[in-house]
């Protein structure tokens, strides 16, 4: 693909992403480790049972007295269905589809190196945001559905310092690579514009980089009780390219559109009540209200604005609680439960991301091969609420609207390997 073609496809589809209410960043990824998945990520910033704690809290690196490595992979099998219709002058046109979200694999890797009794450094490779929805090319509401994919990779080096026996702090830099692909099709609007239903109206395939920072604290009451508070900053992703539309008199002009990955924070606790049992919990906050609008700008568009769409997201909270059973020196078992609150207001819910509140039910185990090597396993079932969805589909002369409902759930399975040297 030439640079010119790349720019045109990139901005055109990113604009389409805005106009069709695709809240891409509204899909947060928590799948950072197999051990965490097994407890629904309850207490993740405070437990520090392997190097994957880097995805949540750099301060916890001070709890390691050896170099540590963790690698993990999570397989996500979603089952999301939409059922609805499009009202036209000739009557209702059925427009339903099943399994709109394809399966995915999410890898992660972490490294921690203690420098001395006070200092440690480490690096994490993981993802905080991503999504994928895929409708058939002839889906009647294709101008608002089609297929959408966003993948991010966070390269996160960190440094930690132990202030005293009880208190540690840490900080890091986030270099986030983002890759996006989007396609929209004519669907029911095809005949009105003289095209087939599977005619592609918009296309995106491009990538970019964004940068941010993170900080964390860990307070250890003693070896069995600790609390954590962490913060990860917003990361701004900026796509440059060409825009063509009514505001540019259908000319191709240079444009810019920014997509921001929101800040997030976590408060977590871990309490080993006796040698056999520990309880842990988390409250996560995500700054989705930072999405006030999606705005494409160019000096060659009317009033400098090519497109503007209000988002009106709300901040969301995630609550998780879990327990770990230390069965013997070789085995640990864990359970977790979480309630994940969607940031998308009902009136802004879309076909591309028919998001809803979710319940997490998790279980997992760790097998210690020896004191320095272990294997983690985790399983989760996520149950989403059934929600109503409504989305406008614009043609040259009128506006059609898809109305219906969506229900989604998912099975997640993860495995991980940990080693200390």
ZAPANU-362022 format. One record per atom (N, C-alpha, C, O): residue in three letters; x, y, z. Coordinates in steps of 0.2 Angstrom, whole numbers, plus 5000, padded with zeros to 4 digits. Layout:
% ZAPANU-362022
ALAXYZ...
***
This chain:
% ZAPANU-362022
UNK500449945000UNK500050005000UNK500450065000UNK500950075004UNK500350114995UNK500750174995UNK500550225001UNK500050205004UNK501050275002UNK500850315008UNK500250355007UNK499850365012UNK500050375001UNK499450414999UNK498850365001UNK498350385004UNK498850304998UNK498350254999UNK498250245006UNK497650235009UNK498750235010UNK498750215017UNK498350275021UNK497950265025UNK498550335019UNK498250395023UNK497550405021UNK497150415026UNK497350385015UNK496650395013UNK496250345017UNK495750355020UNK496450285017UNK496050225020UNK496050235027UNK495550225031UNK496550265030UNK496650275037UNK496150325040UNK495750305044UNK496150385037UNK495750435040UNK494950425038UNK494550435042UNK494850395032UNK494150385030UNK493850335034UNK493250345036UNK494150285036UNK493850235041UNK493850255048UNK493350235051UNK494350295050UNK494250325057UNK493750365057UNK493350375063UNK493550405052UNK492950455052UNK492350405052UNK491850425056UNK492350355048UNK491750315049UNK491650275055UNK491150265058UNK492250265059UNK492150235065UNK491850285070UNK491450265074UNK491950355069UNK491650405073UNK490850405072UNK490450405076UNK490750415065UNK490050425063UNK489550365065UNK488950375065UNK489850305065UNK489350245066UNK489350225073UNK489150165075UNK489550265078UNK489550255085UNK489950195087UNK489750155091UNK490550185084UNK490950125086UNK491350155092UNK491850185090UNK491250135098UNK491550155103UNK492150105105UNK492150065109UNK492650115100UNK493150065100UNK493550055107UNK493649995109UNK493750105110UNK494150105116UNK493650085122UNK493950075127UNK493050075121UNK492550055126UNK492649975128UNK492349955133UNK493149945124UNK493249875126UNK493949875130UNK494449875126UNK493949875136UNK494549865140UNK494749795141UNK494249745142UNK495349775140UNK495649715141UNK495949705148UNK496349745150UNK495749655152UNK496049645158UNK496449585158UNK496749565163UNK496449545153UNK496849485152UNK497549485152UNK497849475147UNK497849495158UNK498549505159UNK498949445161UNK499549445160UNK498649395164UNK498949335167UNK498449285168UNK497849295169UNK498749225168UNK498249165170UNK498049165177UNK497549145179UNK498549175181UNK498449175189UNK497849235190UNK497449215194UNK497949285187UNK497449345188UNK496749325186UNK496249335189UNK496749285180UNK496049265177UNK495749225182UNK495149225182UNK496049175185UNK495749125189UNK495449155196UNK495049125199UNK495649225197UNK495349255203UNK494949315201UNK494749365205UNK494749315194UNK494349375191UNK494749445192UNK494449495193UNK495449435193UNK495849495194UNK495749535200UNK495849595201UNK495449495205UNK495349525212UNK496049535216UNK496349485217UNK496149595218UNK496749605222UNK497449605218UNK497949595220UNK497349615211UNK497949605207UNK498549645208UNK499049625208UNK498349705210UNK498949755211UNK499249745218UNK499849775219UNK499049705222UNK499349695229UNK499549625230UNK500049615234UNK499349575226UNK499549505227UNK500349485226UNK500649465230UNK500549505220UNK501249505218UNK501449425219UNK502049415221UNK501149385216UNK501349315217UNK501749295210UNK502049235210UNK501749335205UNK502249325200UNK502349385196UNK502049445198UNK502849385191UNK503049455188UNK502449485184UNK502549545183UNK501849455183UNK501349485180UNK501049545184UNK500649585181UNK501249555190UNK500949615194UNK501149675191UNK500949725192UNK501749675186UNK501949735183UNK501349765179UNK501349825178UNK500849725176UNK500349755172UNK499849805177UNK499449845174UNK499949795183UNK499549835188UNK499849875193UNK499649935194UNK500449855195UNK500749895200UNK501549885200UNK501849835202UNK501949935198UNK502649935198UNK502949935205UNK503549905205UNK502649965210UNK502949965216UNK503049895219UNK503449885223UNK502649845217UNK502649775220UNK503249745217UNK503449685220UNK503649765213UNK504349735211UNK504749735217UNK505249685217UNK504749775222UNK505149775228UNK505049705232UNK505449695237UNK504449675231UNK504349615235UNK504749555232UNK504749495235UNK505049565226UNK505449505223UNK506149505226UNK506549565225UNK506449455228UNK507149455229UNK507649415224UNK508249405225UNK507249395219UNK507649355213UNK507349385207UNK506849415206UNK507749385201UNK507549395195UNK506949355193UNK506949295194UNK506449385190UNK505749345189UNK505549355182UNK505549415179UNK505249305179UNK504949305172UNK504349275172UNK504249215175UNK503849305169UNK503149275168UNK502949275161UNK503049335158UNK502649225158UNK502349235151UNK501649195152UNK501549155156UNK501149225148UNK500449205148UNK500149215142UNK500349255138UNK499649175141UNK499149175135UNK498449165137UNK498349115140UNK498049205134UNK497349195136UNK496949185129UNK496949225125UNK496549135129UNK496049125123UNK495349145125UNK495049125130UNK495049195121UNK494449225122UNK493949195117UNK494049205111UNK493449165119UNK492949135115UNK492249175116UNK491849145121UNK492049225113UNK491449265114UNK490849235110UNK490949205105UNK490249245113UNK489649225109UNK489149285110UNK488849295115UNK489149335105UNK488749395105UNK488349395099UNK488549385093UNK487649395101UNK487149395095UNK486749465095UNK486649495101UNK486549485089UNK486049545089UNK485449515085UNK485449475080UNK484849545087UNK484249525084UNK483849585083UNK483649615088UNK483649605077UNK483249665076UNK483049675069UNK482949625065UNK482849735067UNK482549745061UNK482649815059UNK482749855063UNK482549835053UNK482549905050UNK481849915047UNK481649885043UNK481649975050UNK480949995048UNK481050035041UNK481450085041UNK480750015036UNK480750055030UNK480050075027UNK479550045031UNK479950105022UNK479250125020UNK478950065017UNK478350065016UNK479250015015UNK478949955013UNK478849895018UNK478649845017UNK479049915025UNK478949875030UNK479649855034UNK480149885032UNK479549815039UNK480149795042UNK480549745039UNK480349695036UNK481249755039UNK481749715036UNK482149675041UNK482449715045UNK482049615042UNK482449575047UNK483249585046UNK483449585041UNK483549605052UNK484249615052UNK484549585058UNK484649625063UNK484649515058UNK484949485064UNK485549445063UNK485649425057UNK486049435067UNK486649405066UNK486849375073UNK486849405078UNK487149315072UNK487449285078UNK488249275078UNK488549285072UNK488549275083UNK489249265084UNK489649325080UNK490049305076UNK489449385082UNK489749445079UNK490449455081UNK490849495078UNK490649425087UNK491349435090UNK491749375089UNK491649325092UNK492349375085UNK492749315084UNK493149305090UNK493249345094UNK493449245090UNK493849225095UNK494549265095UNK494749285089UNK494849265100UNK495549305100UNK495949275105UNK495749235110UNK496649285104UNK497149265109UNK497549325111UNK497749365107UNK497649325117UNK497949385120UNK498549365124UNK498549335129UNK499149375121UNK499849355125UNK500049415130UNK499849475129UNK500549395134UNK500849445139UNK501449415141UNK501549355142UNK501949465143UNK502649435145UNK502849495150UNK502749555149UNK503249465155UNK503549515160UNK504149495163UNK504349435163UNK504549545165UNK505249535168UNK505349575173UNK505249635173UNK505649555179UNK505849595185UNK506549575187UNK506749515187UNK506949635188UNK507649625191UNK507749665197UNK507749725196UNK507749635203UNK507949675209UNK508749695208UNK509149655206UNK508849755210UNK509549785209UNK509849785216UNK510449765216UNK509549795221UNK509749785228UNK509149785233UNK508649765230UNK509249795239UNK508749785244UNK508149845243UNK507649835245UNK508349895240UNK507849955239UNK507649965232UNK507049985231UNK508049945227UNK507849965220UNK507749905216UNK508049845217UNK507249905211UNK507149855206UNK506849885200UNK506549935200UNK506949855194UNK506649875188UNK506349815184UNK506549755186UNK505949835179UNK505649775176UNK505249805169UNK505249865169UNK505049765165UNK504749785159UNK504149735158UNK504149675159UNK503549765156UNK502949725154UNK502749735147UNK502849785144UNK502549675144UNK502249685137UNK501549655137UNK501449595138UNK501049695136UNK500349675137UNK499949725134UNK500149765131UNK499249705134UNK498749755131UNK498249775136UNK497949735140UNK498049835136UNK497449865140UNK496849875136UNK496349875139UNK496849885130UNK496249895126UNK496249855119UNK496849845116UNK495649835117UNK495649805111UNK494949785110UNK494549775114UNK494749765103UNK494049745102UNK494049715095UNK494549725091UNK493549675094UNK493449645087UNK492649625086UNK492449585090UNK492349655081UNK491649635079UNK491649625072UNK492049655068UNK491249575070UNK491349555063UNK490649525060UNK490349475063UNK490349565056UNK489649555053UNK489749525046UNK490349535043UNK489349495043UNK489349475036UNK489349535032UNK489049585033UNK489649525026UNK489649585021UNK489049605018UNK488949665016UNK488549565019UNK487849575016UNK487349595022UNK486749595020UNK487549605028UNK487149615033UNK486749685032UNK487049735030UNK486049685032UNK485649745030UNK485849805033UNK485849855030UNK486149805040UNK486349865043UNK487149875042UNK487449895047UNK487349855037UNK488149855036UNK488449925036UNK489049925038UNK488049975035UNK488450045035UNK488550065043UNK488950105044UNK488250025047UNK488350035054UNK488649985058UNK488849985064UNK488849925054UNK489049865057UNK489749845054UNK490249875056UNK489749805049UNK490349785045UNK490849745050UNK490549705054UNK491449765049UNK491949735054UNK492449785057UNK492649835053UNK492549775063UNK492949825067UNK493449795071UNK493349745075UNK494149815071UNK494649785075UNK495149835077UNK495349875073UNK495249835084UNK495749875087UNK496249835091UNK495949795096UNK496849835090UNK497349795094UNK497849845097UNK498049895093UNK498049845103UNK498549885106UNK499049845110UNK498849785112UNK499649865110UNK500249835114UNK500549885118UNK500749935115UNK500649875124UNK500949925129UNK501649895131UNK501649845134UNK502149935129UNK502849915131UNK502949965137UNK503050025136UNK503049935143UNK503049965149UNK503649955154UNK503549915158UNK504149995153UNK504749985157UNK504550025164UNK504250075164UNK504849995170UNK504650025176UNK505250025181UNK505749985180UNK505250065186UNK505750065191UNK505350075198UNK504850115198UNK505650035203UNK505250035210UNK505850055215UNK506350035214UNK505550085220UNK506050105226UNK505650085233UNK505050105234UNK506050045237UNK505750035244UNK505950085248UNK506550095250UNK505450125251UNK505650185255UNK505850155262UNK506250175265UNK505450105265UNK505550075271UNK505250005271UNK505049985266UNK505249975277UNK504949905277UNK504249895275UNK504049845273UNK503849955276UNK503149945274UNK502949975268UNK502449955265UNK503350025265UNK503050065260UNK503550065254UNK504150075254UNK503250055248UNK503650055241UNK503250095236UNK502650105236UNK503650125232UNK503350165226UNK503650145220UNK504250115219UNK503250155214UNK503550135208UNK503250175202UNK502750205203UNK503550185196UNK503350225191UNK503650195184UNK504150155184UNK503250205179UNK503450185172UNK503250225167UNK502850275168UNK503450205161UNK503350245155UNK502950195150UNK503150135150UNK502350215147UNK501950175143UNK502050195135UNK501850255133UNK502350155131UNK502350165124UNK501850115121UNK501950055121UNK501350145118UNK500750105116UNK500750105108UNK500650155105UNK500750045106UNK500650035098UNK499950015097UNK499649975100UNK499650055092UNK498950035091UNK498850015083UNK499150055079UNK498549965082UNK498349945075UNK497649935074UNK497249905079UNK497349965069UNK496649965068UNK496449945061UNK496849965056UNK495849905060UNK495649895054UNK494849895054UNK494549875059UNK494549935049UNK493849945049UNK493549935042UNK493849965038UNK492949905041UNK492649905035UNK491949915036UNK491649885041UNK491549955032UNK490849965032UNK490549955025UNK490949965020UNK489949925025UNK489649895019UNK488949935018UNK488649955022UNK488749935011UNK488149965010UNK487549935013UNK487049975015UNK487449875013UNK486949835016UNK486249855013UNK486249865006UNK485749875017UNK485149895014UNK485149965010UNK484649975006UNK485650005011UNK485750065008UNK485950055001UNK485950104997UNK486249994999UNK486549984992UNK486050004987UNK486350044983UNK485449984986UNK485050004981UNK484950084980UNK484850104975UNK484850114986UNK484750184986UNK485350224983UNK485250284980UNK485950194983UNK486550234980UNK486850194974UNK487350204972UNK486450144971UNK486650114965UNK487150064966UNK487550054962UNK487250034972UNK487749984974UNK487449914976UNK486849914978UNK487849864976UNK487649804979UNK487749804987UNK488049854990UNK487349764990UNK487349764998UNK488049755000UNK488249775006UNK488549714997UNK489149705000UNK489749754997UNK490349744998UNK489449804994UNK489949864992UNK490249894998UNK489949915003UNK490949894998UNK491249925004UNK491250005004UNK491450034999UNK490950035009UNK490850105009UNK491450145013UNK491650195011UNK491850105017UNK492350135021UNK492850085023UNK492650025024UNK493450105023UNK494050055025UNK494550085029UNK494750145027UNK494850055034UNK495350075038UNK495850015039UNK495649965040UNK496550035038UNK497049985040UNK497650025041UNK497950045037UNK497750035048UNK498350075049UNK498550075056UNK498250035060UNK499150105058UNK499450095065UNK499750165067UNK499850215063UNK499850175074UNK500150235076UNK500350215083UNK500250165086UNK500750265086UNK501050255093UNK500750315097UNK500650365095UNK500650295104UNK500450345109UNK500850335115UNK501150275116UNK500950385120UNK501350375125UNK501050405132UNK500650445131UNK501150375137UNK500950395144UNK501350365149UNK501950355148UNK501050365155UNK501450355161UNK501050315166UNK500450315166UNK501350285171UNK501050255177UNK501350255183UNK502050255183UNK501050255189UNK501350255195UNK500950205200UNK500350185199UNK501350185205UNK500950135210UNK501250135216UNK501850165217UNK500950125221UNK501150115228UNK500950055231UNK500450025230UNK501350025236UNK501149965240UNK501349975247UNK501849995249UNK500849965251UNK500949975259UNK500849905262UNK500349865261UNK501449875265UNK501449805268UNK501349815275UNK501849835278UNK500749795278UNK500649795285UNK501149745288UNK501449765293UNK501149685285UNK501649635286UNK501649585280UNK501349605275UNK501949535281UNK502049485275UNK501349455273UNK501249435268UNK500849465277UNK500149435276UNK499649485274UNK499049465272UNK499749545275UNK499249595273UNK499549655270UNK500049685272UNK499249675264UNK499549735260UNK499049765256UNK498549735254UNK499149825255UNK498649865251UNK499049905245UNK499649915246UNK498649915240UNK498949945234UNK498549995231UNK497949995231UNK498850055228UNK498450105225UNK498850125219UNK499450135219UNK498550125213UNK498950135207UNK498550175202UNK497950185203UNK498950205197UNK498650245192UNK499050245186UNK499650245186UNK498650235180UNK498950235173UNK498650285169UNK498050295169UNK499050335166UNK498750395163UNK498450375156UNK498450325154UNK498050425154UNK497750425147UNK498350425142UNK498850455143UNK498150385137UNK498650385131UNK498350415125UNK497750385123UNK498550465122UNK498250495116UNK498550465109UNK499150455108UNK498050435105UNK498250405099UNK498050455093UNK497450475093UNK498450475089UNK498350525084UNK498450495077UNK498950475075UNK497850495073UNK497950475066UNK497850535061UNK497450575061UNK498350535057UNK498350585052UNK498250555045UNK498450495044UNK497850595040UNK497750565034UNK497350615030UNK497350675031UNK496950585025UNK496550625021UNK495750615023UNK495550555025UNK495350665021UNK494650665023UNK494250685017UNK494450725013UNK493750645015UNK493250665010UNK492550665012UNK492350605015UNK492150715011UNK491450715014UNK491150775012UNK491450825009UNK490550785015UNK490150845013UNK490450905016UNK490450955012UNK490750905021UNK491050965024UNK491650985020UNK491851045021UNK491950945016UNK492550965012UNK492350965005UNK492750965000UNK491650975003UNK491350974997UNK491550914992UNK491650924986UNK491650864996UNK491850794993UNK492550794990UNK492650754986UNK492950844992UNK493650844990UNK494050804995UNK493850805001UNK494550784993UNK495050744997UNK495550795000UNK495850834997UNK495450805007UNK495950855011UNK496250825016UNK496050765018UNK496850855018UNK497250825024UNK496750835030UNK496450885031UNK496750785035UNK496450785041UNK496750755047UNK497250715046UNK496550765053UNK496750735059UNK496250715063UNK495750755064UNK496250655066UNK495750635071UNK496150595077UNK496550555076UNK495950615083UNK496250585089UNK495750535092UNK495150555093UNK496050485094UNK495750435099UNK496150425105UNK496750415105UNK495850435111UNK496150435117UNK495950365121UNK495350345122UNK496450335124UNK496350275128UNK496350305135UNK496850335137UNK495850295139UNK495750325145UNK496150305151UNK496450255151UNK496250355156UNK496650335162UNK496250285166UNK495650275165UNK496650255170UNK496350205175UNK496650205181UNK497250215182UNK496350185187UNK496650175193UNK496350115197UNK495850085195UNK496750085202UNK496550025205UNK496750035213UNK497250055215UNK496250015217UNK496350005224UNK496249935225UNK495749905224UNK496749895229UNK496749825230UNK497049805236UNK497449845239UNK496749755239UNK497049725245UNK497149655245UNK496749615241UNK497549625249UNK497749555250UNK497849545257UNK498149575261UNK497449485260UNK497449465267UNK497549395267UNK497049355266UNK498149365270UNK498149295271UNK497949285278UNK498349295283UNK497349255279UNK497049255285UNK497349195289UNK497349195295UNK497549145286UNK497949085289UNK498349055284UNK498349075278UNK498749005286UNK499148975281UNK498848945275UNK499148935270UNK498148925276UNK497848895270UNK497448935266UNK497248925260UNK497248995268UNK496749035265UNK496949115265UNK497149145270UNK496749145259UNK496849215258UNK496249245255UNK495949215250UNK496049305256UNK495549345253UNK495849405250UNK496349435252UNK495649425244UNK495849485240UNK495349515236UNK494849485234UNK495449585235UNK494849625232UNK495149675228UNK495749705229UNK494749705223UNK494949765219UNK494349805218UNK493849785217UNK494549875217UNK494049925214UNK494449955209UNK494949995210UNK494149955203UNK494549985197UNK494050045194UNK493450035194UNK494450095193UNK494050155190UNK494350175183UNK494950175183UNK493950185178UNK494150195172UNK493850265169UNK493250275170UNK494250315167UNK494050385166UNK493750385159UNK493950425154UNK493250345158UNK492850345151UNK492550415149UNK492450435144UNK492450455154UNK492150525153UNK492550565149UNK492350625147UNK493250555149UNK493650595145UNK493450585137UNK493650635133UNK493050545135UNK492750535128UNK492150585128UNK491650565128UNK492350645127UNK491750695126UNK491550705119UNK490950715118UNK492050695115UNK491850695108UNK492450665103UNK492950655106UNK492250645097UNK492750625092UNK492650675087UNK492150695084UNK493250705085UNK493250765081UNK493850765076UNK494350755078UNK493650765070UNK494150775064UNK494150845062UNK493650875061UNK494750865061UNK494850935059UNK495350945053UNK495750905052UNK495250995049UNK495651015044UNK495551085042UNK494951115042UNK496051125040UNK495951195038UNK495551205032UNK495251255030UNK495451145028UNK495051145022UNK494351125022UNK494051125017UNK494151105028UNK493451095030UNK493051155032UNK493451205035UNK492451155032UNK492051215034UNK492151225042UNK492151175046UNK492351285043UNK492551305050UNK493051265053UNK493151265059UNK493451235049UNK494051195051UNK493851125054UNK494251085057UNK493151105054UNK492951045057UNK492651005051UNK492151015048UNK492950945050UNK492750895045UNK492150855048UNK491650835045UNK492150835054UNK491650795058UNK491750805065UNK492250805068UNK491150805068UNK491150805076UNK490550765078UNK490050765076UNK490750725083UNK490150675086UNK490250675094UNK490750655096UNK489750695097UNK489750685104UNK489750615107UNK489350575104UNK490050595112UNK490150535114UNK489750525121UNK489350475121UNK489850565125UNK489550565132UNK489550505136UNK489150475138UNK490150475136UNK490350415140UNK490350435147UNK490350495149UNK490250385151UNK490250395158UNK490850355161UNK491050305159UNK491150385167UNK491650345170UNK491350275173UNK490750275174UNK491750225173UNK491450155175UNK491950135181UNK492450155182UNK491650085185UNK491950055190UNK491849975189UNK491449955186UNK492449945191UNK492449865191UNK492549845198UNK493049865201UNK492149795201UNK492249775208UNK492449695207UNK492049665204UNK492949675211UNK493149605211UNK493349585218UNK493649615222UNK493149525219UNK493349485226UNK493549415224UNK493149385220UNK493949395228UNK494249325227UNK494549295233UNK494649325238UNK494649225232UNK494949185237UNK495449145235UNK495349115229UNK496049125238UNK496549085237UNK496649035242UNK496749045248UNK496648965240UNK496748915245UNK497448885244UNK497648865238UNK497848885249UNK498548855248UNK498548785251UNK498648775257UNK498448745246UNK498248675248UNK498848635251UNK498848605256UNK499448645247UNK500048615250UNK500648655246UNK500448695242UNK501248635247UNK501748675244UNK501748665236UNK502048705233UNK501448615234UNK501348615226UNK500748645223UNK500848665217UNK500248655227UNK499648675223UNK499248735227UNK499248735233UNK499048775223UNK498548825225UNK497948825221UNK497948815215UNK497348845224UNK496748845220UNK496448915222UNK496548945227UNK496048945217UNK495749005218UNK495049015214UNK494948975210UNK494649065217UNK494049075214UNK493949155214UNK494349185218UNK493549185210UNK493449255209UNK492849275206UNK492549235202UNK492549325208UNK491949355206UNK492049425204UNK492349465208UNK491749455199UNK491849525197UNK491149555194UNK490849515191UNK491049615195UNK490549655192UNK490849705188UNK491149755191UNK490749705181UNK491049755177UNK490549795174UNK490049775170UNK490549865175UNK490049915173UNK490249945167UNK490849965166UNK489749945162UNK489949975155UNK489950045155UNK489550075159UNK490350085152UNK490350155151UNK489950185146UNK489850245146UNK489550145142UNK489150165137UNK488450175139UNK488150135141UNK488250235138UNK487550255140UNK487050215135UNK487250205129UNK486450205137UNK486050155133UNK485850195126UNK485850155121UNK485850255126UNK485650295120UNK486250295115UNK486150315109UNK486850275117UNK487450285113UNK487650215111UNK488250205108UNK487350155113UNK487550095112UNK487450075104UNK487050105101UNK487950045101UNK487950035094UNK488049965092UNK488149915096UNK487849945086UNK487949885083UNK488649855083UNK488749795085UNK489149895082UNK489849875082UNK490049855089UNK490449815090UNK489849895094UNK489949875101UNK489349875105UNK489249925109UNK488949825105UNK488349825109UNK488449805116UNK488249755119UNK488849845120UNK489149835126UNK488649835132UNK488149865131UNK488749795137UNK488349795143UNK488649785149UNK489249765149UNK488349785155UNK488649765161UNK488749695161UNK488349655158UNK489349675165UNK489549605164UNK489649575171UNK489849605176UNK489549505172UNK489749475178UNK490249425176UNK490249385171UNK490849415180UNK491349375179UNK491349315185UNK491249335191UNK491349255182UNK491449195187UNK492049155185UNK492149135180UNK492549155190UNK493249135188UNK493449075193UNK493249075199UNK493849035190UNK494248985194UNK494948975191UNK495048985185UNK495348945195UNK496048935193UNK496448895198UNK496248885203UNK497048885196UNK497548845200UNK498248865198UNK498348885192UNK498748845203UNK499448855201UNK499748795204UNK499648765209UNK500148765199UNK500548705201UNK501348725202UNK501648755197UNK501648715207UNK502348735208UNK502748675207UNK502748625210UNK503148675201UNK503548625199UNK504148615204UNK504348565206UNK504348675206UNK504848675212UNK504848745215UNK504448785212UNK505248765220UNK505148835223UNK505248895218UNK504948945219UNK505548875212UNK505648935208UNK505348935201UNK505348975197UNK504948875200UNK504548875194UNK503848855195UNK503648805199UNK503348885191UNK502648865192UNK502248875186UNK502448905181UNK501648835186UNK501248845180UNK500548865183UNK500348845188UNK500248915179UNK499648945181UNK499048925176UNK499248915170UNK498448915178UNK497848895174UNK497348945177UNK497148945183UNK496948965172UNK496349005174UNK495748995169UNK495848985163UNK495148995171UNK494548995167UNK494049045170UNK493949055176UNK493649075165UNK493149125167UNK492549125162UNK492649105156UNK492049125165UNK491349135161UNK491149205162UNK491049225168UNK491049245157UNK490749315158UNK490049315155UNK489949295149UNK489649345159UNK488949345157UNK488749415156UNK488649455161UNK488549435150UNK488349505149UNK487549515149UNK487249465147UNK487349565151UNK486549575151UNK486349585144UNK486649605140UNK485649565143UNK485349585137UNK485149655137UNK484849685141UNK485349685131UNK485249765131UNK484849775124UNK484949745119UNK484549835124UNK484249865118UNK484749905114UNK485149935117UNK484749905108UNK485149935103UNK484749975098UNK484349945095UNK484950035096UNK484650075091UNK485250115088UNK485650145091UNK485250105081UNK485750145077UNK485550165070UNK485150135067UNK485650235069UNK485450265063UNK485850245057UNK486450235058UNK485550235051UNK485950215045UNK485750265040UNK485150265037UNK486250305038UNK486050365034UNK486150345026UNK486650315024UNK485750365022UNK485750365015UNK485850435012UNK485850485016UNK485750445005UNK485850505003UNK485250555004UNK485250615004UNK484650515005UNK484050555005UNK483650545012UNK483250595013UNK483750495015UNK483350485021UNK483850455027UNK484350435025UNK483550435032UNK483850405038UNK483450345040UNK482850345041UNK483750285039UNK483450225042UNK483750205049UNK484250235051UNK483350165053UNK483650155059UNK483550075061UNK483050045060UNK484150045063UNK484049975066UNK483849975073UNK484150015077UNK483449935075UNK483149935082UNK483149855083UNK482949815080UNK483449845089UNK483449775092UNK483749765098UNK483749815102UNK483949705100UNK484349695106UNK484949645105UNK485049625099UNK485349645110UNK485949605110UNK486049575116UNK485949595122UNK486349515116UNK486549475122UNK487249445121UNK487349415115UNK487749445125UNK488349425124UNK488649385130UNK488549405136UNK489049335129UNK489449305135UNK490049285132UNK490149285126UNK490549255136UNK491149235134UNK491449185138UNK491349185144UNK491849135136UNK492249095139UNK493049115138UNK493249125133UNK493349115144UNK494049135143UNK494449075147UNK494349055152UNK495049055144UNK495449005146UNK496249035146UNK496349065140UNK496649025151UNK497249055151UNK497749005154UNK497548965158UNK498349005152UNK498948965155UNK499549015155UNK499649055151UNK499949005160UNK500549045161UNK501149005164UNK501048955167UNK501749035163UNK502349005166UNK502749055170UNK502849105167UNK502949035176UNK503349085180UNK503949055182UNK504048995183UNK504549095182UNK505149065184UNK505549125188UNK505549185186UNK505949105193UNK506349145196UNK507049125196UNK507149055196UNK507549165195UNK508249145194UNK508649165200UNK509249155200
***
